[in-house]
Amino acid sequence: MSNFAYLGVLAFCFIGTLWLEIVLRTRVYRRWLRLILSVAPVIVIFVGWDLYAISANHWTFDSSQITGIMAVASLPLDELLFFVVIPCCAILTLEAVRSVRGWTVGDEPTDIGVGDES
Protein backbone atom coordinates (compact mmCIF):
# COMPACT_ATOMS: atom_id res chain seq x y z
CA MET A 1 0.00 0.00 0.00
CA SER A 2 2.93 2.35 0.53
CA ASN A 3 3.46 2.21 -3.24
CA PHE A 4 0.65 4.72 -3.41
CA ALA A 5 2.11 7.11 -0.81
CA TYR A 6 3.28 9.65 -3.41
CA LEU A 7 -0.05 9.53 -5.23
CA GLY A 8 -1.86 9.83 -1.90
CA VAL A 9 -0.04 13.04 -1.06
CA LEU A 10 -0.81 14.42 -4.53
CA ALA A 11 -4.49 13.47 -4.19
CA PHE A 12 -4.62 15.14 -0.78
CA CYS A 13 -3.11 18.34 -2.22
CA PHE A 14 -5.46 18.30 -5.20
CA ILE A 15 -8.59 17.65 -3.14
CA GLY A 16 -7.42 20.12 -0.51
CA THR A 17 -7.42 22.95 -3.04
CA LEU A 18 -10.27 21.82 -5.32
CA TRP A 19 -12.85 23.39 -3.04
CA LEU A 20 -11.30 26.79 -3.82
CA GLU A 21 -12.43 26.38 -7.43
CA ILE A 22 -15.96 25.50 -6.36
CA VAL A 23 -16.57 27.75 -3.35
CA LEU A 24 -14.58 30.85 -4.32
CA ARG A 25 -15.20 30.45 -8.07
CA THR A 26 -11.55 31.02 -8.96
CA ARG A 27 -12.22 29.72 -12.51
CA VAL A 28 -8.74 28.23 -12.77
CA TYR A 29 -9.92 25.01 -14.44
CA ARG A 30 -12.41 26.84 -16.65
CA ARG A 31 -9.55 28.83 -18.14
CA TRP A 32 -7.78 25.62 -19.14
CA LEU A 33 -5.65 27.15 -21.90
CA ARG A 34 -4.28 29.72 -19.47
CA LEU A 35 -3.62 26.96 -16.95
CA ILE A 36 -1.78 24.84 -19.52
CA LEU A 37 0.34 27.82 -20.60
CA SER A 38 1.22 28.44 -16.95
CA VAL A 39 2.04 24.85 -16.03
CA ALA A 40 3.73 23.69 -19.27
CA PRO A 41 7.04 25.52 -18.67
CA VAL A 42 7.22 24.04 -15.17
CA ILE A 43 6.68 20.56 -16.55
CA VAL A 44 9.25 20.95 -19.34
CA ILE A 45 11.97 22.45 -17.15
CA PHE A 46 11.60 20.16 -14.16
CA VAL A 47 11.08 16.95 -16.13
CA GLY A 48 14.28 17.77 -18.00
CA TRP A 49 16.05 18.50 -14.75
CA ASP A 50 14.82 15.27 -13.17
CA LEU A 51 15.77 13.18 -16.19
CA TYR A 52 19.26 14.67 -16.14
CA ALA A 53 19.62 14.10 -12.39
CA ILE A 54 18.40 10.51 -12.69
CA SER A 55 20.74 9.74 -15.60
CA ALA A 56 23.69 11.24 -13.69
CA ASN A 57 22.77 9.18 -10.59
CA HIS A 58 22.20 12.35 -8.56
CA TRP A 59 18.57 11.50 -7.92
CA THR A 60 16.67 8.30 -7.25
CA PHE A 61 13.19 7.28 -6.17
CA ASP A 62 12.34 4.85 -3.40
CA SER A 63 10.59 2.04 -5.26
CA SER A 64 8.58 1.17 -2.16
CA GLN A 65 6.98 4.64 -2.18
CA ILE A 66 6.02 4.96 -5.86
CA THR A 67 3.74 2.98 -8.18
CA GLY A 68 6.61 1.85 -10.39
CA ILE A 69 4.90 3.07 -13.56
CA MET A 70 7.40 4.98 -15.67
CA ALA A 71 6.03 7.95 -17.62
CA VAL A 72 9.06 9.22 -19.51
CA ALA A 73 12.31 7.25 -19.71
CA SER A 74 13.19 6.60 -16.06
CA LEU A 75 10.83 9.22 -14.63
CA PRO A 76 8.05 7.73 -12.50
CA LEU A 77 4.48 8.69 -13.31
CA ASP A 78 4.14 9.86 -9.70
CA GLU A 79 6.88 12.47 -10.23
CA LEU A 80 5.39 13.67 -13.51
CA LEU A 81 2.04 14.12 -11.79
CA PHE A 82 3.79 16.13 -9.08
CA PHE A 83 4.83 18.68 -11.72
CA VAL A 84 1.19 18.99 -12.81
CA VAL A 85 -0.70 18.83 -9.52
CA ILE A 86 1.43 21.07 -7.30
CA PRO A 87 1.58 24.04 -9.72
CA CYS A 88 -2.20 23.74 -10.21
CA CYS A 89 -2.67 23.80 -6.44
CA ALA A 90 -0.41 26.85 -6.18
CA ILE A 91 -2.35 28.68 -8.91
CA LEU A 92 -5.66 27.78 -7.26
CA THR A 93 -4.36 29.11 -3.95
CA LEU A 94 -3.11 32.35 -5.52
CA GLU A 95 -6.40 32.90 -7.34
CA ALA A 96 -8.33 32.19 -4.13
CA VAL A 97 -6.32 34.81 -2.25
CA ARG A 98 -6.86 37.25 -5.12
CA SER A 99 -10.58 36.55 -5.02
CA VAL A 100 -10.92 37.05 -1.28
CA ARG A 101 -8.65 40.10 -1.10
CA GLY A 102 -9.96 41.72 -4.29
CA TRP A 103 -6.48 41.98 -5.77
CA THR A 104 -6.18 42.70 -9.47
CA VAL A 105 -3.30 41.87 -11.76
CA GLY A 106 -4.43 43.65 -14.91
CA ASP A 107 -6.01 40.75 -16.77
CA GLU A 108 -9.54 41.30 -15.51
CA PRO A 109 -12.25 42.05 -18.09
CA THR A 110 -13.22 45.68 -18.32
CA ASP A 111 -16.74 47.08 -18.50
CA ILE A 112 -15.79 49.41 -21.35
CA GLY A 113 -17.45 48.38 -24.60
CA VAL A 114 -16.35 49.05 -28.14
CA GLY A 115 -16.73 52.71 -28.94
CA ASP A 116 -16.96 53.80 -25.29
CA GLU A 117 -14.70 56.61 -24.28
CA SER A 118 -13.13 56.98 -20.87
Phi, psi and omega in degrees: 000334179291349176295344180255014182299313181298313180295326178297317178296318179296318178298318179299316179297315181296310181293325180295336179251349182299325181298334179297323179295320185279308187284313184268358178052053181289339178060029178292314182283336175290327178266063189296325180295317177297320179296315179298316180294334178279323186271332184304314179299323178298314181299311183299311183295311186282331173294316176300316179298313179298315181299319177297312182298322178292315182293332179270006181060030175269343189217135176223169178236138178287112185296341178279352182250355181238166183289334183092357178278124181265129182270307182225121180049245181254022180266119180295147177304322180303316181291320177298317178297328177303317182287349174262309187293311186295316175298323177297318177297320179295318179294318177301317180296314178300314181294328177293317178296317177301317181296313182291319183276345182077021180288143175245154178233006176097000180251012181284147178293146179261162179269000182279123179271175179293131179091349177287144177246141178227000000 
